[in-house]
Amino acid sequence: MSGFQLHVPHPPARPGEPADFSYLKLSPAGAIPRPAPTASVEDTRQLAVSLVRVLDDAGIARGPWDPGLAPADMIRALRYMLLTRAMDERLRRAQRQGQISFYMQCTGEEAVSIAAAMALRPGDMLFPTYRNQGLHIARDRDVIDLMCQCLSNMHDMCKGRQMPVMYHWREGNIFSISGNLATQLPQAVGWAMAAAIKREDHIAVAWTGEGSTAEADFHHALTFAAVYRAPVILNVVNNQWAISTFQGVAGGEDQTFAARGPGFGVAGLRVDGNDLLAVYSATQWAAERARSGAGPTLIEHVTYRAGPHSTSDDPSRYRPKDEWRAFPLGDPIARLRQHLIALGAWTDVRHEELQAEVDAQIAASWKQAVAYGTLPEAPRIDPVTLFDDVFKERTPHLERQRAQFLRLKG
């Protein structure tokens, strides 16, 4: 019997097998040219299929994409990454102890958010996913606010109405997170279009995972961004795995995700997502492109999800246990630490001191956060607030429902 055979993508390794990253297309550090941010989309095609890298295996910055960050700025970035990872670990343990219901870590992906936030302006609007907590931290938000949202307590910014990690921050220009990924991409494009109509100098920046590039919202966003040359950066965080599905299922097997950009008429960049300097430089390039009127950019960040998809997930059921240790692009924190030491701007002793300082900050913040209440322990938000904030002003039918609730409550 003859005929076509359906191709079903399979991950290169399963539990019990050795990790295999031979499918990753890598480029040497410093080898990729850096065109002007106003370059034509056609001139970015090679950037979309190669890999922009700055730090080599010895921690030395190479090539034209080196942003030339001052050591003090890199140390600040290192602190942000350590703080993010320490907060993640504390909240993961809190979920296991029953103090919060759910959590999602970004372990191994810290540079994607920290570098981007540092490269952007405070007035730029950010549209994150649930693994971009580093955006809040790099914009100097108090981690107590993030902890309280996960605890759904009296100090919860969402007043107990959202899942944990679904943060927002109007004052910090960070849009509310949606658990349905890719919805924020057309929202970001719309915001960017509005900014252009108002002749503002701010841009919009959004993130999504590689799995959700299969969603229609992703393609709608690219179409509108290209047609209207919206001042927007769309980031695809390719951490190799969706919930339990290998990146090849979303279309990353034969072509890069960044290559979809030029296909729509959008500049494409494929970047080492575990190299803070490369992510910073790529974001800076794309931001300058957007502000100059040259159009949007699609950036693919090649990274790895070190932990489970969430506290509801067990990755040992679908991938090798030691896969993160074998990831060829390493750990973003370790790589920046190595670079600073190579510059003579850092030492192992100073790093241990910074880690201790960060751990102490997280411990003190957690103590303060739980004072506002935890999932099983009071104080709790008054449920009558459920009727607030639905509309700018409560409607008559909400007033009737609220009155009925108060009668039942006694």
C-alpha positions in Angstrom: 0.0 0.0 0.0 1.4 3.4 -1.0 0.5 7.0 -0.1 1.5 10.0 1.9 2.7 9.4 5.4 1.7 11.9 8.1 4.6 13.4 9.9 4.3 13.8 13.7 7.1 15.7 15.4 8.8 13.9 18.2 11.1 15.3 20.9 14.8 14.2 20.5 14.8 12.6 24.0 12.3 11.1 26.4 12.5 10.2 30.1 15.3 7.7 30.7 17.2 8.8 27.6 20.2 11.1 27.4 19.4 14.8 26.7 19.9 15.7 23.0 20.1 19.2 21.8 21.6 18.4 18.4 18.6 20.0 16.7 19.5 23.5 17.9 21.0 25.7 15.3 23.7 27.7 17.1 26.1 30.4 15.9 29.5 31.4 17.4 29.5 34.3 19.8 30.2 37.6 18.0 29.8 36.0 14.5 26.5 37.6 13.4 26.7 41.1 11.8 24.6 43.9 13.3 22.8 45.9 10.6 21.4 49.4 11.2 18.1 49.3 13.1 16.5 50.9 10.0 17.6 48.0 7.7 15.0 46.5 5.4 13.1 43.4 6.4 14.9 41.5 3.7 18.2 42.3 5.3 17.1 40.7 8.5 16.4 37.3 7.0 19.8 35.9 8.0 19.3 37.3 11.6 16.1 35.3 11.8 17.7 31.9 11.2 21.1 32.4 12.8 21.7 33.2 16.5 22.8 36.5 17.9 25.3 35.8 20.8 27.6 38.1 22.7 29.1 36.0 25.5 31.4 33.2 24.5 32.1 30.0 26.5 34.8 31.8 28.5 32.5 34.7 29.4 34.1 37.2 27.0 31.9 39.6 25.1 32.4 39.3 21.4 31.3 41.1 18.2 29.1 44.0 17.1 26.1 43.1 19.3 28.0 43.8 22.5 26.0 46.7 24.1 29.0 47.9 26.1 27.0 47.9 29.4 28.9 49.4 32.4 29.9 46.9 35.1 27.6 48.6 37.6 24.6 48.0 35.2 25.5 44.4 34.8 25.8 43.9 38.5 22.4 45.5 38.9 21.1 43.0 36.3 22.7 40.2 38.2 21.0 41.2 41.3 17.6 41.4 39.6 18.1 37.8 38.2 19.1 36.5 41.6 16.1 38.2 43.2 13.7 36.8 40.7 15.1 33.2 41.1 15.0 33.5 44.9 11.4 34.8 44.9 10.4 32.0 42.5 11.9 29.3 44.9 10.2 30.8 47.9 6.8 30.9 46.2 7.2 27.4 44.9 7.8 26.1 48.4 4.8 28.2 49.6 2.6 26.3 47.1 3.9 23.0 48.3 3.2 24.1 51.9 -0.4 24.9 51.0 0.0 28.7 51.5 -0.8 29.5 47.9 -2.8 27.5 45.3 -0.5 27.6 42.2 2.8 29.0 41.0 4.9 29.3 37.8 8.6 29.7 37.9 10.9 31.3 35.3 14.0 29.5 36.4 16.6 29.6 33.5 14.7 32.3 31.7 15.5 35.3 33.9 17.6 37.2 31.3 14.7 37.3 28.8 12.8 39.7 31.1 15.5 41.5 33.0 17.6 42.5 30.0 14.6 43.6 28.0 13.2 45.8 30.9 16.6 47.4 31.3 16.9 48.2 27.6 13.4 49.8 27.4 12.2 53.2 28.6 9.9 53.4 31.7 7.1 54.8 29.5 7.1 51.8 27.1 4.1 49.5 27.7 4.8 45.9 28.5 2.4 43.0 27.8 3.9 40.0 29.6 3.0 36.3 30.1 3.0 34.4 33.3 6.8 33.8 33.2 7.8 37.4 32.9 7.9 38.3 36.6 11.4 39.7 36.0 9.8 42.7 34.2 8.3 43.8 37.5 11.5 43.3 39.4 13.6 45.1 36.9 11.2 48.1 37.1 11.9 48.0 40.8 8.5 46.8 42.0 8.4 45.7 45.6 8.4 41.9 45.7 5.9 42.0 48.5 3.2 43.1 46.0 3.9 40.1 43.9 3.9 37.7 46.9 0.6 39.1 48.1 -1.1 38.6 44.7 -0.1 34.9 44.9 -1.4 34.7 48.4 -4.7 36.3 47.4 -4.6 38.2 50.7 -5.7 41.7 52.0 -2.8 43.3 50.0 -3.6 41.5 46.7 -3.5 43.9 43.8 -6.2 41.8 42.1 -8.4 41.6 45.2 -8.5 37.8 45.1 -10.1 37.7 41.6 -7.2 36.3 39.6 -5.0 33.2 39.6 -1.6 33.5 41.2 1.1 35.1 39.0 -1.5 37.0 37.0 0.0 40.4 38.0 -0.6 43.9 36.7 0.9 47.3 37.4 -0.7 50.3 35.9 1.8 52.7 37.5 4.7 50.7 36.1 3.2 50.3 32.6 2.8 46.6 32.8 -0.4 45.2 31.4 -2.6 42.5 33.1 -1.5 39.0 32.4 -3.9 36.5 30.7 -3.6 32.8 31.2 -4.7 32.4 27.6 -1.4 33.0 25.8 -1.1 35.1 22.6 -4.1 37.3 23.5 -1.6 40.0 24.6 0.1 40.2 21.2 -2.8 41.9 19.2 -3.4 44.0 22.3 0.2 45.2 22.2 -0.1 45.9 18.5 -3.3 47.9 19.1 -1.7 49.9 21.9 1.3 50.6 19.7 -0.9 51.8 16.8 -2.7 54.1 19.2 0.6 55.5 20.4 1.6 56.2 16.8 -1.7 57.9 16.1 -1.2 60.1 19.2 2.4 60.7 18.0 3.9 59.5 21.3 7.4 58.2 21.6 6.5 55.1 23.5 6.5 51.6 22.1 4.7 48.4 23.1 6.5 45.1 23.9 4.8 41.7 24.2 5.9 38.2 25.1 4.5 34.8 24.3 5.7 31.2 24.4 6.7 29.2 21.3 3.8 26.9 21.7 1.3 29.7 21.5 2.6 30.9 18.1 0.2 28.3 16.8 -2.7 30.4 18.0 -4.5 32.7 15.5 -3.8 35.7 17.7 -0.1 35.4 16.9 -0.7 35.7 13.2 -3.3 38.4 13.6 -0.8 40.5 15.5 2.0 40.0 12.9 -0.4 41.0 10.1 -1.6 44.2 11.8 2.0 45.1 13.0 3.4 44.7 9.4 0.6 46.4 7.6 0.5 49.5 9.9 4.3 49.4 10.8 3.3 49.5 14.4 6.0 50.5 16.9 6.0 47.2 18.7 8.3 44.4 19.6 6.8 40.8 19.7 8.9 38.3 21.7 8.7 34.6 21.3 10.2 32.8 24.3 11.3 29.5 22.9 12.0 27.5 26.1 11.8 24.3 24.1 8.6 23.1 25.8 5.0 24.2 26.0 3.0 22.6 28.8 4.2 19.1 27.9 4.7 19.5 24.1 8.1 19.8 22.4 8.7 23.0 20.4 8.6 21.0 17.1 4.8 20.5 17.5 4.4 24.3 17.2 6.5 24.4 14.0 10.0 24.9 15.3 11.3 21.6 13.9 12.3 22.7 10.4 12.4 26.5 10.7 13.0 29.0 13.4 10.2 31.0 15.0 11.9 34.2 14.2 11.8 33.4 10.5 8.0 33.9 10.6 8.7 37.6 10.9 10.1 38.3 7.5 7.3 36.1 6.0 4.8 38.7 7.3 7.0 41.7 6.4 8.3 42.0 10.0 12.0 42.1 10.9 13.2 38.9 12.6 15.9 38.3 15.2 16.9 35.0 16.8 18.8 35.6 20.0 20.6 33.6 22.7 18.0 34.1 25.5 20.4 33.1 28.2 22.9 35.8 27.3 21.8 39.0 29.1 24.0 41.1 26.9 22.6 39.7 23.6 19.0 40.1 24.8 19.7 43.7 25.9 21.3 44.5 22.6 18.6 42.9 20.5 15.8 44.7 22.5 17.7 48.0 22.2 18.0 47.5 18.4 14.3 46.6 18.0 13.3 49.5 20.2 15.3 52.0 18.1 13.8 50.5 14.9 10.3 51.0 16.3 10.9 54.5 17.4 12.4 55.5 14.1 9.3 54.5 12.2 11.0 51.5 10.5 8.5 49.1 11.9 8.0 46.1 14.2 10.4 43.3 15.2 9.8 39.7 16.0 12.5 38.4 18.4 12.9 34.7 19.2 14.7 34.0 22.5 16.3 30.6 22.5 16.3 29.5 26.2 15.2 26.6 28.3 12.4 26.1 30.9 14.5 24.6 33.8 11.5 23.8 36.0 8.0 22.4 35.5 5.5 24.3 33.5 3.7 25.0 36.7 3.3 23.5 40.2 0.6 21.3 38.5 3.1 19.8 36.1 5.6 16.9 36.4 8.2 17.3 33.6 9.9 14.0 34.5 7.0 12.3 32.7 7.9 13.8 29.3 11.6 14.8 29.2 15.0 13.7 30.6 15.5 14.6 34.2 18.9 16.2 33.6 18.0 18.0 30.4 18.5 21.5 31.7 22.1 20.7 32.8 22.8 19.7 29.2 21.3 22.8 27.6 24.2 24.2 25.5 23.4 27.9 26.3 23.8 27.3 30.0 22.4 29.3 32.9 22.0 33.1 32.4 23.0 33.9 36.0 26.1 31.8 35.8 27.1 33.3 32.5 26.8 36.9 33.6 28.7 36.1 36.8 31.5 34.5 34.7 31.6 37.6 32.5 31.9 40.0 35.4 34.6 38.0 36.9 36.5 37.9 33.6 36.3 41.7 33.5 37.7 41.9 37.0 34.5 43.6 38.2 33.3 40.7 40.4 34.5 37.9 42.7 33.1 34.7 44.1 33.1 36.3 47.5 31.0 39.3 46.3 28.6 37.0 44.6 28.1 35.0 47.8 27.5 38.2 49.7 24.9 39.4 47.1 23.2 36.0 47.2 22.9 36.2 51.0 21.6 39.8 50.7 18.9 38.7 48.2 17.9 35.7 50.3 17.5 37.9 53.4 15.4 40.4 51.4 13.1 37.6 50.2 12.8 36.2 53.7 11.9 39.6 55.1 9.5 40.3 52.3 7.7 36.9 52.7 7.3 37.6 56.5 5.6 40.9 55.7 3.5 39.4 52.9 2.0 36.6 55.0 1.1 39.1 57.7 -1.6 40.2 55.3 -3.0 36.7 55.2 -2.4 33.4 53.4 -4.7 31.0 51.5 -5.7 29.0 54.6 -5.3 31.7 57.2 -7.0 35.1 57.9 -7.2 38.0 57.4 -9.1 37.7 54.2 -10.6 40.1 51.7 -14.2 41.0 52.4 -16.2 39.2 49.7 -18.6 42.1 49.4 -15.8 43.8 47.3 -16.7 41.3 44.6 -19.2 43.9 43.3 -16.7 46.7 43.0 -14.6 47.5 39.9 -16.9 45.5 37.5 -17.9 48.8 36.0 -16.6 52.3 36.7 -19.8 52.8 38.7 -21.9 50.1 40.1 -25.0 49.5 37.9 -28.5 49.1 39.4 -28.5 45.3 38.9 -25.1 45.0 40.7 -26.5 47.2 43.6 -29.4 44.8 43.9 -27.1 41.8 43.9 -24.9 43.5 46.5 -27.8 44.2 48.7 -29.0 40.6 48.5 -25.6 39.4 49.3 -25.4 41.6 52.4 -28.8 40.3 53.6 -27.7 36.7 53.2 -24.4 37.5 54.9 -26.3 38.8 57.8 
